[in-house]
Amino acid sequence: MEQQADVQQAEKAPLFTSSRVRGDSPAAQEQLHAQQSSPVHTEAQTGWKDRADSWWAWEIGGLVGSALCIMGLCLFLASLQEKPVPIWAYKFPGSNDRAKVAGVTTAVSINSVIGWFSTISKLLLLIPTTNGLGQLKWVWFSEDTRVLTDFEVFDSATRGITGSAVLLWRFKAR
């Protein structure tokens, strides 16, 4: 009789619990079911990274950072307009000579500062671009049944200019 009651309880247990396999008591099964039906994350358990991902903070930060780099570049170039080209070189303390690496005088030029600003700006702009393409991919597949090559086209678009050109050419009219 007891075995029959256990069998009936096991049949009533949800399929997603592992209690059917382990043979837990009905009280343990109820406790497990209560744990599984409760929310997975509470506000206190959610980390800053989860909140940043859910509010698109990385993407917004990338756009703002890229815009700030471009504005910084413009301000930098405006401050040097119609002035002689500066020579920024490191001087070792107590020395009148500029730093030399392998016999070559090292200095930071305007071109290298422009390169830093533009590289950081491009890097920050890639964050929202790749995440936006990833979201577009899932929207594209959720709307209708699509062929698997579309997935490859979206995936390659996040990896470089060639994949982006293929994506634009393939879906230009949609």
Residue frames as a rotation matrix with the C-alpha (Angstrom) as fourth column:
MET 1
0.570 0.822 0.000 0.00
0.822 -0.570 0.000 0.00
0.000 0.000 -1.000 0.00
GLU 2
0.469 -0.483 -0.739 2.83
0.133 -0.789 0.600 2.39
-0.873 -0.380 -0.306 0.86
GLN 3
-0.623 -0.720 0.306 4.59
0.371 0.073 0.926 1.58
-0.689 0.690 0.222 -2.39
GLN 4
-0.113 0.683 0.721 1.38
0.988 0.000 0.154 2.27
0.105 0.730 -0.675 -4.29
ALA 5
0.801 0.382 -0.462 1.10
0.481 -0.869 0.115 5.72
-0.358 -0.314 -0.879 -2.65
ASP 6
-0.020 -0.897 -0.441 4.73
0.041 -0.442 0.896 6.48
-0.999 0.000 0.046 -3.56
VAL 7
-0.630 -0.157 0.761 4.09
0.710 0.282 0.646 5.46
-0.315 0.947 -0.066 -7.17
GLN 8
0.401 0.855 0.328 1.02
0.910 -0.414 -0.033 7.73
0.108 0.312 -0.944 -7.32
GLN 9
0.679 -0.220 -0.700 3.03
0.179 -0.875 0.449 10.63
-0.712 -0.430 -0.555 -5.85
ALA 10
-0.419 -0.906 0.068 5.81
0.230 -0.034 0.972 10.02
-0.878 0.423 0.223 -8.36
GLU 11
-0.333 0.378 0.864 3.29
0.943 0.134 0.305 10.12
-0.001 0.916 -0.401 -11.21
LYS 12
0.743 0.666 -0.059 1.96
0.669 -0.742 0.045 13.48
-0.014 -0.073 -0.997 -9.95
ALA 13
0.168 -0.761 -0.627 5.44
0.372 -0.539 0.755 15.00
-0.913 -0.360 0.192 -9.65
PRO 14
0.769 0.080 -0.635 6.36
-0.466 -0.610 -0.641 17.43
-0.438 0.788 -0.432 -12.42
LEU 15
0.903 -0.390 0.180 8.57
0.418 0.702 -0.576 16.04
0.098 0.596 0.797 -15.15
PHE 16
0.491 -0.753 0.439 11.28
-0.124 -0.559 -0.820 18.63
0.862 0.348 -0.368 -14.65
THR 17
0.491 -0.345 0.800 12.13
-0.870 -0.137 0.475 17.59
-0.054 -0.929 -0.367 -11.11
SER 18
-0.296 -0.686 -0.665 14.70
-0.607 0.673 -0.423 14.95
0.738 0.278 -0.615 -10.41
SER 19
-0.372 0.180 0.911 12.74
-0.878 0.251 -0.408 13.57
-0.302 -0.951 0.065 -7.44
ARG 20
0.738 0.649 -0.185 11.17
-0.673 0.683 -0.284 10.88
-0.058 0.334 0.941 -9.62
VAL 21
0.366 -0.693 -0.621 14.60
-0.226 0.580 -0.782 9.41
0.903 0.427 0.056 -10.16
ARG 22
-0.610 -0.714 0.344 15.88
-0.463 -0.032 -0.886 9.86
0.643 -0.700 -0.311 -6.61
GLY 23
-0.101 0.661 -0.743 12.70
0.504 0.678 0.535 8.62
0.858 -0.321 -0.402 -4.92
ASP 24
-0.919 -0.228 0.321 12.41
-0.106 -0.641 -0.760 11.56
0.379 -0.733 0.566 -2.48
SER 25
-0.578 0.746 -0.332 9.58
0.723 0.280 -0.631 11.70
-0.378 -0.605 -0.701 0.00
PRO 26
0.199 0.746 0.635 6.48
0.902 -0.393 0.179 13.74
0.383 0.537 -0.751 -0.91
ALA 27
0.802 0.062 -0.595 7.52
0.399 -0.796 0.455 16.49
-0.445 -0.602 -0.663 1.53
ALA 28
-0.223 -0.955 -0.194 10.92
0.282 -0.254 0.925 16.76
-0.933 0.151 0.326 -0.13
GLN 29
-0.456 0.141 0.879 9.22
0.890 0.071 0.450 16.83
0.001 0.987 -0.158 -3.52
GLU 30
0.650 0.754 0.088 6.98
0.745 -0.656 0.123 19.72
0.151 -0.014 -0.988 -2.42
GLN 31
0.523 -0.542 -0.658 9.97
0.200 -0.672 0.713 21.64
-0.829 -0.504 -0.243 -1.09
LEU 32
-0.553 -0.746 0.370 11.85
0.506 0.053 0.861 21.10
-0.662 0.663 0.348 -4.34
HIS 33
-0.090 0.628 0.773 8.82
0.961 -0.149 0.234 22.22
0.262 0.764 -0.590 -6.33
ALA 34
0.826 0.388 -0.410 8.51
0.514 -0.816 0.263 25.38
-0.233 -0.428 -0.873 -4.18
GLN 35
0.040 -0.900 -0.433 12.20
0.189 -0.419 0.888 26.19
-0.981 -0.118 0.154 -4.80
GLN 36
-0.666 -0.319 0.674 11.83
0.671 0.138 0.729 25.72
-0.326 0.937 0.122 -8.53
SER 37
0.172 0.820 0.546 8.70
0.929 -0.319 0.187 27.84
0.327 0.476 -0.816 -8.79
SER 38
0.582 -0.035 -0.813 10.22
0.452 -0.817 0.359 30.76
-0.676 -0.576 -0.459 -6.87
PRO 39
0.962 -0.245 -0.119 11.97
-0.249 -0.611 -0.751 33.50
0.111 0.752 -0.649 -8.86
VAL 40
0.583 -0.800 -0.143 15.51
0.699 0.584 -0.412 32.58
0.413 0.140 0.900 -9.77
HIS 41
-0.582 -0.806 0.113 17.02
0.669 -0.553 -0.497 35.98
0.463 -0.213 0.860 -8.98
THR 42
0.538 0.650 -0.537 15.87
0.824 -0.540 0.172 38.48
-0.178 -0.535 -0.826 -6.44
GLU 43
0.893 -0.161 0.421 16.88
0.016 -0.922 -0.386 42.15
0.450 0.352 -0.821 -6.59
ALA 44
0.660 -0.670 0.340 19.57
-0.631 -0.248 0.735 41.61
-0.408 -0.699 -0.587 -3.97
GLN 45
0.332 -0.530 0.780 21.00
0.273 0.846 0.458 38.58
-0.903 0.061 0.426 -5.81
THR 46
0.824 0.007 0.567 21.20
0.565 -0.102 -0.819 40.31
0.052 0.995 -0.088 -9.20
GLY 47
-0.033 -0.942 -0.333 24.71
0.797 -0.226 0.560 41.54
-0.603 -0.247 0.759 -9.89
TRP 48
0.086 -0.013 -0.996 25.73
-0.212 -0.977 -0.006 44.80
-0.973 0.212 -0.086 -11.50
LYS 49
-0.878 -0.454 -0.150 26.67
-0.253 0.174 0.952 43.00
-0.406 0.874 -0.268 -14.70
ASP 50
-0.565 0.752 0.339 23.17
0.810 0.583 0.059 41.51
-0.153 0.308 -0.939 -15.07
ARG 51
0.339 0.696 -0.632 21.59
0.537 -0.695 -0.478 44.92
-0.772 -0.178 -0.610 -14.51
ALA 52
-0.270 -0.519 -0.811 23.98
-0.407 -0.702 0.585 46.54
-0.872 0.488 -0.022 -17.00
ASP 53
-0.969 -0.078 0.236 23.12
0.155 0.553 0.819 43.92
-0.194 0.830 -0.523 -19.62
SER 54
-0.251 0.959 0.133 19.38
0.941 0.274 -0.199 44.30
-0.228 0.075 -0.971 -19.12
TRP 55
0.540 0.446 -0.714 19.49
0.346 -0.891 -0.294 48.11
-0.767 -0.088 -0.636 -19.42
TRP 56
0.702 -0.327 0.633 21.79
0.665 -0.018 -0.747 48.18
0.255 0.945 0.205 -22.45
ALA 57
0.855 -0.385 -0.348 24.36
-0.052 -0.730 0.681 50.05
-0.517 -0.564 -0.644 -20.36
TRP 58
-0.076 -0.939 0.334 27.32
0.450 0.267 0.852 48.64
-0.890 0.215 0.403 -22.30
GLU 59
-0.047 0.123 0.991 25.87
0.997 -0.053 0.054 49.76
0.059 0.991 -0.120 -25.62
ILE 60
0.896 0.393 0.205 24.97
0.371 -0.918 0.137 53.23
0.242 -0.047 -0.969 -24.36
GLY 61
0.618 -0.745 -0.250 28.41
0.006 -0.314 0.949 53.53
-0.786 -0.588 -0.190 -22.76
GLY 62
-0.182 -0.684 0.706 30.03
0.775 0.342 0.532 52.53
-0.605 0.644 0.468 -26.03
LEU 63
0.316 0.385 0.867 28.12
0.862 -0.498 -0.093 55.17
0.396 0.777 -0.490 -27.98
VAL 64
0.997 0.062 -0.041 28.80
0.074 -0.870 0.488 57.89
-0.006 -0.490 -0.872 -25.41
GLY 65
0.378 -0.926 -0.011 32.47
0.201 0.070 0.977 56.92
-0.904 -0.371 0.213 -25.13
SER 66
-0.143 -0.390 0.910 32.90
0.961 0.164 0.221 56.93
-0.236 0.906 0.351 -28.90
ALA 67
0.639 0.442 0.629 31.26
0.583 -0.812 -0.021 60.36
0.502 0.381 -0.777 -29.15
LEU 68
0.916 -0.340 -0.214 33.50
-0.029 -0.587 0.809 61.66
-0.400 -0.735 -0.547 -26.37
CYS 69
0.037 -0.938 0.345 36.59
0.586 0.300 0.753 60.36
-0.809 0.174 0.561 -28.18
ILE 70
0.018 0.028 0.999 35.56
0.965 -0.261 -0.010 62.13
0.261 0.965 -0.032 -31.38
MET 71
0.902 0.319 0.290 34.85
0.232 -0.926 0.299 65.35
0.364 -0.202 -0.909 -29.48
GLY 72
0.664 -0.727 -0.177 38.18
0.124 -0.126 0.984 65.02
-0.738 -0.675 0.006 -27.68
LEU 73
-0.119 -0.687 0.717 39.92
0.896 0.237 0.376 64.57
-0.428 0.687 0.588 -31.01
CYS 74
0.378 0.340 0.861 38.23
0.732 -0.679 -0.053 67.69
0.567 0.651 -0.505 -32.39
LEU 75
1.000 -0.015 -0.013 39.17
-0.002 -0.744 0.668 69.72
-0.020 -0.668 -0.744 -29.31
PHE 76
0.350 -0.932 0.096 42.74
0.440 0.253 0.862 68.42
-0.827 -0.259 0.499 -29.47
LEU 77
-0.171 -0.410 0.896 43.11
0.985 -0.045 0.167 69.40
-0.028 0.911 0.412 -33.12
ALA 78
0.664 0.472 0.580 41.44
0.488 -0.861 0.142 72.78
0.567 0.189 -0.802 -32.55
SER 79
0.896 -0.355 -0.266 43.90
0.082 -0.457 0.885 73.55
-0.436 -0.815 -0.381 -29.76
LEU 80
-0.030 -0.975 0.219 46.83
0.484 0.178 0.857 72.91
-0.874 0.132 0.467 -32.12
GLN 81
0.548 0.314 0.775 45.48
0.836 -0.162 -0.525 74.81
-0.039 0.935 -0.351 -35.10
GLU 82
0.710 -0.321 0.626 47.87
0.143 -0.806 -0.575 77.42
0.689 0.498 -0.527 -36.55
LYS 83
0.731 -0.562 0.387 50.54
-0.588 -0.231 0.775 76.63
-0.346 -0.794 -0.500 -33.97
PRO 84
-0.130 -0.835 -0.535 53.95
-0.923 0.298 -0.242 75.07
0.361 0.462 -0.810 -34.53
VAL 85
0.521 0.294 -0.801 54.09
-0.160 0.956 0.246 71.31
0.838 0.000 0.545 -34.32
PRO 86
0.523 -0.331 0.785 54.94
-0.851 -0.153 0.503 70.39
-0.047 -0.931 -0.362 -30.74
ILE 87
-0.095 -0.591 -0.801 57.56
-0.304 0.784 -0.542 67.80
0.948 0.192 -0.254 -29.88
TRP 88
0.624 0.337 0.705 56.52
-0.776 0.157 0.611 65.67
0.095 -0.928 0.360 -26.96
ALA 89
0.169 -0.630 -0.758 59.41
-0.079 0.758 -0.647 63.58
0.982 0.169 0.079 -25.80
TYR 90
0.960 0.137 -0.243 60.16
0.205 0.245 0.948 62.02
0.189 -0.960 0.207 -22.47
LYS 91
0.136 -0.940 0.312 63.21
-0.445 -0.340 -0.829 63.34
0.885 -0.026 -0.465 -20.69
PHE 92
0.260 -0.131 -0.957 64.79
0.682 0.727 0.086 61.26
0.684 -0.674 0.278 -18.01
PRO 93
0.992 0.117 -0.050 65.19
0.115 -0.660 0.742 63.05
0.053 -0.742 -0.668 -14.67
GLY 94
0.486 -0.852 -0.194 68.56
-0.039 -0.242 0.969 64.79
-0.873 -0.464 -0.151 -14.45
SER 95
-0.397 -0.595 0.699 69.20
0.696 0.301 0.652 64.48
-0.598 0.745 0.295 -18.19
ASN 96
-0.218 0.279 -0.935 68.91
-0.433 -0.887 -0.164 67.04
-0.875 0.369 0.314 -20.95
ASP 97
-0.912 -0.149 -0.381 68.63
-0.409 0.369 0.835 64.40
0.016 0.917 -0.398 -23.64
ARG 98
0.154 0.979 -0.130 65.39
-0.985 0.162 0.054 62.99
0.073 0.119 0.990 -24.93
ALA 99
0.245 0.014 0.970 64.65
-0.401 0.912 0.088 59.32
-0.883 -0.411 0.229 -24.43
LYS 100
-0.162 -0.343 -0.925 66.32
-0.980 0.165 0.110 57.06
0.115 0.925 -0.363 -26.94
VAL 101
0.487 0.304 0.819 65.26
-0.347 0.928 -0.138 53.54
-0.802 -0.216 0.557 -27.83
ALA 102
0.430 -0.446 0.785 67.80
0.720 0.694 0.000 51.58
-0.545 0.565 0.620 -29.86
GLY 103
-0.600 -0.798 -0.054 69.58
0.644 -0.522 0.559 54.84
-0.475 0.301 0.827 -30.72
VAL 104
-0.478 0.526 0.704 66.41
0.539 -0.458 0.707 56.50
0.694 0.717 -0.065 -32.06
THR 105
-0.978 0.179 0.110 64.89
-0.205 -0.698 -0.686 59.49
-0.046 -0.693 0.719 -30.29
THR 106
-0.515 0.854 -0.073 61.36
0.826 0.518 0.223 58.64
0.228 0.055 -0.972 -29.18
ALA 107
-0.929 0.325 -0.177 58.60
-0.250 -0.904 -0.346 61.17
-0.272 -0.278 0.921 -29.23
VAL 108
-0.244 0.929 0.279 54.85
0.719 0.367 -0.591 61.24
-0.651 0.056 -0.757 -29.39
SER 109
-0.989 -0.090 0.117 53.57
0.147 -0.664 0.733 62.92
0.012 0.743 0.670 -32.51
ILE 110
-0.458 0.875 -0.158 50.21
-0.773 -0.480 -0.416 64.46
-0.439 -0.069 0.896 -33.33
ASN 111
-0.180 0.368 -0.912 49.57
-0.771 0.523 0.363 61.55
0.611 0.769 0.189 -35.69
SER 112
-0.758 -0.121 -0.640 49.96
0.191 0.898 -0.396 59.01
0.623 -0.423 -0.658 -32.91
VAL 113
-0.858 0.508 -0.081 47.51
-0.081 -0.288 -0.954 60.90
-0.508 -0.812 0.288 -30.65
ILE 114
-0.212 0.784 -0.583 45.02
-0.972 -0.233 0.039 61.04
-0.106 0.575 0.812 -33.52
GLY 115
-0.387 -0.011 -0.922 45.52
-0.391 0.907 0.153 57.29
0.835 0.420 -0.355 -33.98
TRP 116
-0.971 0.033 -0.236 44.83
0.226 0.447 -0.866 56.65
0.077 -0.894 -0.441 -30.29
PHE 117
-0.581 0.799 -0.155 41.62
-0.518 -0.510 -0.687 58.69
-0.628 -0.318 0.710 -30.32
SER 118
-0.081 0.591 -0.803 40.33
-0.979 0.105 0.176 57.07
0.188 0.800 0.570 -33.51
THR 119
-0.609 -0.189 -0.770 41.21
-0.171 0.980 -0.104 53.51
0.774 0.069 -0.629 -32.45
ILE 120
-0.949 0.290 -0.120 39.51
0.179 0.188 -0.966 53.89
-0.258 -0.938 -0.231 -29.07
SER 121
-0.389 0.844 -0.370 36.48
-0.760 -0.521 -0.388 55.48
-0.520 0.130 0.844 -30.76
LYS 122
-0.189 0.280 -0.941 36.19
-0.789 0.527 0.315 52.59
0.584 0.802 0.121 -33.25
LEU 123
-0.849 -0.184 -0.495 36.58
0.104 0.861 -0.498 50.03
0.518 -0.474 -0.712 -30.48
LEU 124
-0.819 0.568 -0.076 33.83
-0.043 -0.194 -0.980 51.63
-0.572 -0.800 0.183 -28.41
LEU 125
-0.220 0.761 -0.611 31.55
-0.935 -0.342 -0.089 51.89
-0.277 0.552 0.787 -31.43
LEU 126
-0.605 -0.055 -0.795 31.91
-0.443 0.852 0.278 48.15
0.662 0.520 -0.540 -32.08
ILE 127
-0.969 0.232 0.089 30.16
0.032 0.471 -0.881 47.31
-0.246 -0.851 -0.464 -28.80
PRO 128
-0.180 0.978 -0.108 26.67
-0.390 -0.171 -0.905 48.55
-0.903 -0.120 0.412 -29.78
THR 129
-0.087 0.125 -0.988 27.14
-0.996 0.010 0.089 47.51
0.021 0.992 0.123 -33.40
THR 130
-0.784 -0.258 -0.565 27.86
-0.318 0.948 0.008 43.84
0.534 0.186 -0.825 -32.67
ASN 131
-0.855 0.517 0.043 25.20
0.180 0.373 -0.910 43.61
-0.486 -0.770 -0.412 -29.97
GLY 132
-0.133 0.822 -0.554 22.64
-0.668 -0.487 -0.562 45.28
-0.732 0.296 0.614 -32.24
LEU 133
-0.282 -0.028 -0.959 23.42
-0.877 0.414 0.246 42.82
0.390 0.910 -0.142 -35.03
GLY 134
-0.979 -0.067 -0.191 23.02
0.019 0.909 -0.415 39.96
0.201 -0.410 -0.889 -32.57
GLN 135
-0.521 0.851 -0.070 19.60
-0.065 -0.121 -0.991 41.26
-0.851 -0.511 0.118 -31.54
LEU 136
-0.058 0.475 -0.878 18.62
-0.938 -0.326 -0.114 41.75
-0.341 0.818 0.464 -35.20
LYS 137
-0.751 -0.286 -0.595 19.59
-0.501 0.834 0.232 38.13
0.430 0.472 -0.769 -35.89
TRP 138
-0.913 0.407 -0.037 17.22
0.332 0.685 -0.648 36.80
-0.238 -0.604 -0.761 -33.23
VAL 139
-0.206 0.859 -0.468 14.40
-0.381 -0.511 -0.770 39.11
-0.901 0.020 0.433 -34.34
TRP 140
-0.323 0.007 -0.946 14.91
-0.946 0.029 0.323 37.91
0.029 1.000 -0.003 -37.92
PHE 141
-0.844 -0.064 -0.533 14.59
-0.140 0.985 0.103 34.26
0.518 0.161 -0.840 -36.90
SER 142
-0.812 0.580 -0.063 11.68
0.233 0.224 -0.946 34.79
-0.535 -0.783 -0.317 -34.51
GLU 143
-0.362 0.696 -0.620 9.45
-0.719 -0.631 -0.290 36.35
-0.593 0.341 0.730 -37.17
ASP 144
0.673 0.546 -0.500 9.34
-0.739 0.455 -0.497 33.44
-0.044 0.703 0.709 -39.60
THR 145
0.671 -0.462 0.579 10.98
0.304 0.885 0.353 30.17
-0.676 -0.061 0.734 -40.60
ARG 146
0.646 -0.545 -0.535 14.34
-0.740 -0.618 -0.264 31.02
-0.187 0.567 -0.802 -42.15
VAL 147
0.799 -0.464 -0.384 17.14
0.144 0.766 -0.626 29.10
0.584 0.445 0.679 -43.81
LEU 148
0.736 -0.542 -0.404 20.26
0.582 0.202 0.788 28.33
-0.345 -0.815 0.465 -41.80
THR 149
-0.134 -0.819 0.558 22.51
0.948 -0.269 -0.167 30.28
0.287 0.507 0.813 -44.17
ASP 150
0.467 0.349 0.813 20.83
0.121 -0.936 0.332 33.48
0.876 -0.057 -0.479 -42.91
PHE 151
0.975 -0.152 -0.160 22.26
0.163 0.011 0.986 32.70
-0.148 -0.988 0.035 -39.47
GLU 152
0.186 -0.969 0.164 25.72
0.922 0.230 0.311 32.45
-0.339 0.094 0.936 -40.98
VAL 153
0.003 -0.134 0.991 25.27
0.663 -0.742 -0.102 35.76
0.749 0.657 0.087 -42.82
PHE 154
0.816 0.338 0.469 24.29
-0.109 -0.707 0.699 37.56
0.568 -0.621 -0.540 -39.59
ASP 155
0.828 -0.539 -0.156 27.13
0.381 0.338 0.861 35.90
-0.411 -0.772 0.485 -37.69
SER 156
-0.016 -0.882 0.472 29.73
1.000 -0.002 0.030 36.90
-0.025 0.472 0.881 -40.28
ALA 157
0.379 0.218 0.899 28.43
0.392 -0.918 0.058 40.48
0.838 0.331 -0.434 -40.24
THR 158
0.996 -0.016 0.088 29.56
-0.087 -0.408 0.909 40.83
0.021 -0.913 -0.407 -36.64
ARG 159
0.549 -0.828 0.112 33.08
0.580 0.474 0.663 39.76
-0.602 -0.299 0.741 -37.57
GLY 160
-0.508 -0.846 -0.163 34.12
0.458 -0.425 0.781 42.21
-0.730 0.322 0.604 -40.24
ILE 161
-0.360 0.296 -0.885 33.49
-0.561 -0.827 -0.048 44.49
-0.746 0.479 0.464 -43.18
THR 162
-0.888 0.019 -0.460 33.11
-0.397 0.477 0.784 41.68
0.235 0.879 -0.416 -45.70
GLY 163
-0.722 0.648 -0.243 30.35
0.690 0.699 -0.188 40.00
0.048 -0.304 -0.952 -43.69
SER 164
-0.323 0.596 -0.735 28.63
0.233 -0.703 -0.672 43.35
-0.917 -0.388 0.088 -43.18
ALA 165
-0.602 0.055 -0.796 28.68
-0.715 -0.481 0.507 44.01
-0.355 0.875 0.329 -46.93
VAL 166
-0.907 0.290 -0.304 27.20
0.085 0.835 0.544 40.56
0.411 0.468 -0.782 -47.59
LEU 167
-0.531 0.740 -0.414 24.46
0.727 0.146 -0.671 41.23
-0.436 -0.657 -0.615 -45.01
LEU 168
-0.313 0.394 -0.864 23.58
-0.251 -0.912 -0.325 44.57
-0.916 0.115 0.384 -46.60
TRP 169
-0.747 -0.010 -0.665 23.56
-0.665 0.029 0.747 43.08
0.012 1.000 -0.029 -50.10
ARG 170
-0.897 0.362 -0.252 21.48
0.315 0.926 0.210 40.05
0.309 0.109 -0.945 -49.13
PHE 171
-0.200 0.859 -0.471 18.80
0.960 0.074 -0.272 41.87
-0.198 -0.506 -0.839 -47.13
LYS 172
-0.948 -0.315 -0.042 18.81
0.299 -0.929 0.218 45.24
-0.108 0.194 0.975 -48.89
ALA 173
-0.636 0.753 0.170 15.11
-0.260 -0.416 0.871 45.25
0.727 0.510 0.460 -49.75
ARG 174
-0.024 0.654 -0.756 13.71
0.638 0.592 0.492 43.89
0.769 -0.471 -0.432 -46.50
